[in-house]
């Protein structure tokens, strides 16, 4: 079993706080596509969806709330 890396967890927390991948990316000085990729890898590592991607932002799933 792979463990999530700390940078991905930090990005996940930032996305949850801002409810936006773009705003979290800006805060962390990284491009949004890189944040999305890291989140997808994190979801793959934990084996479940952590975020619901909506037209105007994101929200944590129940599993995402637990991780948060």
C-alpha positions in Angstrom: 0.0 0.0 0.0 1.3 3.4 -1.0 0.9 6.3 1.4 -0.2 9.7 0.2 2.6 12.2 0.0 2.5 15.3 2.1 2.4 17.8 -0.8 -0.7 16.1 -2.2 -2.4 16.2 1.2 -1.5 19.9 1.5 -3.0 20.7 -1.9 -6.1 18.7 -0.9 -6.6 20.8 2.2 -6.1 24.0 0.2 -8.7 22.9 -2.4 -11.1 22.1 0.4 -10.6 25.4 2.2 -11.0 27.4 -1.0 -13.6 25.1 -2.6 -11.7 25.8 -5.9 -8.8 24.1 -7.6 -7.9 27.4 -9.3 -7.8 29.4 -6.1 -5.9 26.7 -4.3 -3.4 26.6 -7.2 -2.9 30.3 -7.0 -2.4 30.2 -3.3 0.2 27.4 -3.6 1.9 29.0 -6.6 1.3 26.0 -8.9 -0.7 25.6 -12.1 -4.2 24.2 -11.8 -3.6 21.2 -14.0 -0.8 20.1 -11.7 -3.1 20.4 -8.7 -5.7 18.3 -10.5 -3.2 15.7 -11.4 -2.0 15.5 -7.8 -5.6 15.2 -6.5 -6.2 12.4 -9.0 -3.1 10.6 -7.8 -4.2 11.0 -4.2 -7.7 9.6 -5.0 -6.0 6.7 -6.8 -3.8 6.1 -3.7 -6.6 6.1 -1.2 -8.9 4.2 -3.6 -11.9 6.5 -3.6 -13.2 9.8 -4.8 -12.4 12.6 -2.5 -13.9 15.6 -4.3 -17.1 16.3 -6.2 -16.1 18.5 -9.1 -18.9 20.9 -10.0 -19.3 23.6 -12.5 -18.4 26.3 -10.0 -15.9 24.7 -7.7 -15.5 21.5 -5.7 -16.8 20.0 -2.5 -15.4 17.1 -0.5 -17.2 13.8 -0.7 -17.9 12.0 2.6 -14.6 10.2 2.2 -12.9 13.6 1.6 -14.5 15.0 4.7 -13.1 12.1 6.7 -9.6 12.6 5.2 -9.8 16.3 5.8 
